[in-house]
Structure formats: structure tokens, C-alpha cells
Amino acid sequence: MEQKKIHDKETLNTMIKLLNKGIKKFVVIIRHSERHYHTEPLMEPYMGLTEKGKDYAFNLGENLPLNPYPKFFSSYFGRCIETSYLIQKGYIQKHNIFNNHNIIANELSAFYLNDIKKAIAMFTELGSSIFLRKWLEKSIPENIMKNPEKTVNIICNFLITKLNEIDNGNIALCVSHDWNLIPLKEYKLGLTHEKSGDVEFLESVIFFEQQGKYYITNYQKEPQVLKC
């Protein structure tokens, strides 16, 4: 298995840039930390974090600034819950302030997998890059994978709802999967995975509002108006 990179610093730097520009609140959708893999594809949903992955998540929490105050959401997969919990514990240890409990959200999970067995079989046969390209080009039947544009719109609507729900001085930190971020990057930021690279561990996309408009950004792309 190819060693994946950790993009915690890229996530933190993007957040700090927004804070320095006077953005009072934002939503971060972030991939979980470093995880275990299994030779049997059907074991995929049950793979948790490595020990290094646990440390990376905790350290990210320690490096979060005191403000804005984070509220935590995650996919129901164990590795996302672990990541959210450990980021939260790092934040609590650093700042000595209790934080709200993590909230599970289906929109952060792999809700786009309509037939997980067929999807995994196709993924195994084609390989990651070809499979994802077929999905993003709407070449995979919807009984196997939900339409990618519909998928992106569901995720966007969830994140914008969270942005509208939180107060100034808060962030919503939403732990999810690379397959949730890949279509977001392609459809909303114009970043294909072939050119921009894989979504790495603790890599993120950030949503915020300014002067009545919603914006989207990440470490590879300056903020641009979100088109839903």
C-alpha cells in the first residue's frame, strides 16, 4: 500500500488565512486521519485508525486555535468517529475547555454507495483512478453509485445548513471520506483528482459566507463563489 501524506498543516494554514481575512465562521469538511487497510475489500468499512493516525488527529486538535470554537460532526464509520473524537480531545487538552459531543451525519458517510458489493467489485477490477473517473463522468449505473452531481449537492446542502446554524466565532468540523471530498473538489473547485492529486489524510475543503455569498476554498485554490 502506497504511503499516504498527511495534510493537517495545509488544513490549518487555510483556516488561519481565512481568520486573518476576518472570516468569523466557517465549515470544514475533512478526511479522516491515517487508517488501516485490509486485503479483503468487504472489510473496508471496519478499518480504524493506525496509531500514527491517532496521534495526527490529536495533534491537529492541539494546534487548533482557541477561537473559533469547534463543533464536531462525522460519518458513522469508526475511523471518522475516532478522528473527530481525537481532534476534540487534543483541543480540550490544549485549551482546557469542554467541547460538545460529536454528532453523526449520514451526509458525511458513504451514502452514495447504492450497492456496496458491486461498487467494490468494480473498484477492485478497474483500480481507483479509472473507477473514480467513471463515477465522476456518470458512467456507473445509479443502482451501484448515486449520480455524482446529486451526491455533491447533498453534501453542499448539508454543509451550508451547518454554516447557517452556527454562530460567529464557531466552526463546524465535519470528518468524512476521500470519496466525499473528491467530487466536491472536481465539481465545485475545478480540481480533478488526476491533476490535483489524491485527497490525503486530514485534507479539507472549507465553506464560508461573506457579504451574502457562499464561498468554497482549499489549500490548492483561492476562495471562489460557490455555485450550487
C-alpha positions as CSV (number, residue, x, y, z in Angstrom):
1,M,0.0,0.0,0.0
2,E,1.4,3.4,-1.1
3,Q,2.2,5.7,1.9
4,K,-0.3,8.5,2.0
5,K,0.5,12.0,3.1
6,I,-0.9,14.0,6.0
7,H,-2.3,17.3,5.1
8,D,-3.1,18.7,8.6
9,K,-0.8,21.7,8.1
10,E,-2.5,22.5,4.8
11,T,-5.8,22.4,6.6
12,L,-4.6,24.6,9.5
13,N,-2.9,27.1,7.2
14,T,-6.1,27.6,5.1
15,M,-8.2,28.1,8.3
16,I,-5.7,30.7,9.6
17,K,-5.7,32.5,6.3
18,L,-9.5,32.9,6.5
19,L,-9.3,34.0,10.1
20,N,-6.7,36.6,9.2
21,K,-9.1,37.9,6.5
22,G,-11.8,38.5,9.1
23,I,-14.0,35.4,8.4
24,K,-16.0,34.8,11.6
25,K,-17.3,31.3,11.0
26,F,-16.8,28.5,8.5
27,V,-17.4,24.8,7.9
28,V,-14.5,22.4,7.3
29,I,-15.1,19.0,5.7
30,I,-12.0,17.0,6.3
31,R,-10.9,13.5,5.5
32,H,-10.2,11.2,8.5
33,S,-6.7,10.5,9.7
34,E,-4.3,7.7,8.7
35,R,-6.1,4.4,8.7
36,H,-5.5,0.7,8.4
37,Y,-6.2,-1.2,5.1
38,H,-7.3,-4.8,4.6
39,T,-6.6,-7.3,1.7
40,E,-10.4,-8.1,1.7
41,P,-12.3,-5.2,0.2
42,L,-15.5,-6.0,2.1
43,M,-13.6,-5.3,5.3
44,E,-13.2,-1.7,4.1
45,P,-16.0,-0.2,6.3
46,Y,-14.4,-1.6,9.5
47,M,-10.9,-0.3,9.2
48,G,-9.9,2.1,12.0
49,L,-7.0,4.5,12.5
50,T,-3.4,3.5,12.8
51,E,-1.5,4.5,16.0
52,K,0.2,7.3,13.9
53,G,-3.2,8.3,12.6
54,K,-4.5,8.7,16.2
55,D,-1.5,10.9,17.0
56,Y,-2.0,13.0,13.9
57,A,-5.7,13.6,14.8
58,F,-4.9,14.5,18.4
59,N,-2.1,16.9,17.3
60,L,-4.4,18.6,14.9
61,G,-6.8,19.3,17.8
62,E,-4.0,20.6,19.9
63,N,-3.0,23.0,17.1
64,L,-6.5,24.4,16.6
65,P,-6.7,28.0,17.9
66,L,-9.0,28.6,20.9
67,N,-11.3,30.6,18.7
68,P,-13.3,29.9,16.6
69,Y,-14.8,27.3,18.9
70,P,-15.2,24.0,17.0
71,K,-18.4,21.9,16.8
72,F,-17.8,18.3,15.6
73,F,-19.7,16.2,13.1
74,S,-18.7,12.9,11.4
75,S,-19.6,10.0,9.3
76,Y,-20.7,6.9,11.2
77,F,-17.6,4.9,10.1
78,G,-15.4,4.2,13.0
79,R,-12.3,5.9,11.6
80,C,-14.2,9.2,11.2
81,I,-15.7,9.0,14.7
82,E,-12.1,8.2,16.0
83,T,-10.7,11.2,14.2
84,S,-13.4,13.6,15.4
85,Y,-13.0,12.3,19.0
86,L,-9.2,12.7,19.0
87,I,-9.2,16.1,17.4
88,Q,-11.7,17.2,20.1
89,K,-9.6,15.7,22.9
90,G,-6.5,17.5,21.6
91,Y,-8.4,20.8,21.5
92,I,-9.7,20.2,25.1
93,Q,-6.3,19.3,26.4
94,K,-4.6,22.3,24.9
95,H,-7.3,24.9,25.8
96,N,-8.8,23.3,28.9
97,I,-12.3,23.9,27.7
98,F,-15.1,21.3,27.3
99,N,-16.4,20.8,23.8
100,N,-19.7,19.5,22.5
101,H,-20.1,15.8,21.7
102,N,-19.6,14.6,18.1
103,I,-22.8,14.4,16.0
104,I,-23.2,11.6,13.4
105,A,-24.4,12.7,9.9
106,N,-25.3,10.4,7.1
107,E,-24.3,13.1,4.5
108,L,-20.7,12.7,5.7
109,S,-20.8,8.9,5.2
110,A,-20.7,6.8,2.0
111,F,-24.4,7.4,1.3
112,Y,-23.7,7.4,-2.5
113,L,-22.9,3.6,-2.4
114,N,-26.2,2.1,-3.5
115,D,-24.8,-1.4,-4.0
116,I,-21.5,-1.7,-2.0
117,K,-20.7,-5.2,-3.2
118,K,-21.0,-4.3,-6.9
119,A,-19.2,-1.0,-6.3
120,I,-16.3,-2.7,-4.5
121,A,-16.0,-5.4,-7.2
122,M,-15.9,-2.7,-9.9
123,F,-13.4,-0.7,-7.9
124,T,-11.2,-3.8,-7.5
125,E,-11.4,-4.6,-11.2
126,L,-10.7,-1.1,-12.6
127,G,-8.5,0.4,-10.0
128,S,-9.1,3.6,-8.0
129,S,-8.3,6.2,-10.7
130,I,-10.4,4.7,-13.5
131,F,-13.3,3.8,-11.2
132,L,-13.5,7.4,-9.9
133,R,-13.3,8.9,-13.3
134,K,-16.2,6.7,-14.5
135,W,-18.2,7.7,-11.5
136,L,-17.5,11.4,-11.9
137,E,-18.4,11.2,-15.6
138,K,-21.7,9.5,-14.7
139,S,-20.7,6.2,-16.4
140,I,-21.6,4.0,-13.4
141,P,-25.2,2.9,-13.1
142,E,-27.1,4.7,-10.3
143,N,-28.2,1.4,-8.8
144,I,-24.5,1.0,-7.9
145,M,-23.3,4.6,-7.3
146,K,-25.5,7.7,-6.8
147,N,-25.2,10.3,-9.5
148,P,-22.0,12.3,-8.5
149,E,-23.7,15.7,-9.1
150,K,-26.6,14.7,-6.9
151,T,-24.0,13.5,-4.3
152,V,-22.2,16.8,-4.3
153,N,-25.4,18.8,-4.0
154,I,-26.5,16.7,-1.0
155,I,-23.1,17.3,0.7
156,C,-23.1,21.0,-0.2
157,N,-26.6,21.5,1.2
158,F,-25.6,19.8,4.4
159,L,-22.5,21.9,4.8
160,I,-24.3,25.2,4.0
161,T,-27.0,24.2,6.5
162,K,-24.4,23.7,9.2
163,L,-22.8,27.0,8.3
164,N,-26.1,28.8,8.7
165,E,-26.8,27.1,12.0
166,I,-23.5,28.0,13.8
167,D,-22.8,31.4,15.3
168,N,-20.0,33.8,14.6
169,G,-16.9,32.6,16.5
170,N,-17.7,28.9,15.7
171,I,-16.6,26.4,13.1
172,A,-18.3,23.1,12.2
173,L,-15.6,20.5,11.7
174,C,-17.0,17.6,9.7
175,V,-15.0,14.4,9.4
176,S,-15.7,12.4,6.3
177,H,-14.1,10.3,3.5
178,D,-11.9,11.0,0.5
179,W,-14.8,10.0,-1.9
180,N,-16.9,12.7,-0.3
181,L,-14.2,15.3,-1.0
182,I,-13.2,14.2,-4.5
183,P,-16.4,15.2,-6.2
184,L,-16.6,18.4,-4.2
185,K,-13.1,19.3,-5.5
186,E,-14.0,18.4,-9.1
187,Y,-17.5,19.9,-9.4
188,K,-17.1,23.0,-7.1
189,L,-13.4,23.8,-7.2
190,G,-12.5,22.6,-10.7
191,L,-9.8,20.3,-9.3
192,T,-9.7,16.8,-10.8
193,H,-8.1,14.1,-8.8
194,E,-5.8,13.2,-11.8
195,K,-4.3,16.7,-11.8
196,S,-4.6,17.8,-8.1
197,G,-3.7,14.5,-6.6
198,D,-5.4,12.2,-4.1
199,V,-7.3,13.6,-1.2
200,E,-4.9,12.9,1.6
201,F,-5.5,12.2,5.3
202,L,-6.7,15.3,7.1
203,E,-7.1,17.2,3.9
204,S,-10.1,19.6,3.8
205,V,-12.4,21.8,1.8
206,I,-13.8,24.9,3.6
207,F,-17.1,26.7,3.1
208,F,-17.8,30.3,4.4
209,E,-20.1,33.2,3.8
210,Q,-19.1,36.8,3.0
211,Q,-21.3,39.7,2.1
212,G,-24.3,37.5,1.4
213,K,-22.4,35.0,-0.8
214,Y,-21.1,31.5,-0.1
215,Y,-17.5,30.6,-0.9
216,I,-15.5,27.4,-1.2
217,T,-11.7,27.0,-0.9
218,N,-8.9,24.6,0.0
219,Y,-5.1,24.8,0.2
220,Q,-4.9,24.4,-3.6
221,K,-7.4,27.0,-4.7
222,E,-8.2,30.6,-3.6
223,P,-11.8,31.2,-2.4
224,Q,-14.4,31.3,-5.2
225,V,-18.2,31.8,-5.2
226,L,-20.0,28.5,-4.5
227,K,-22.4,27.5,-7.3
228,C,-24.9,25.1,-6.0
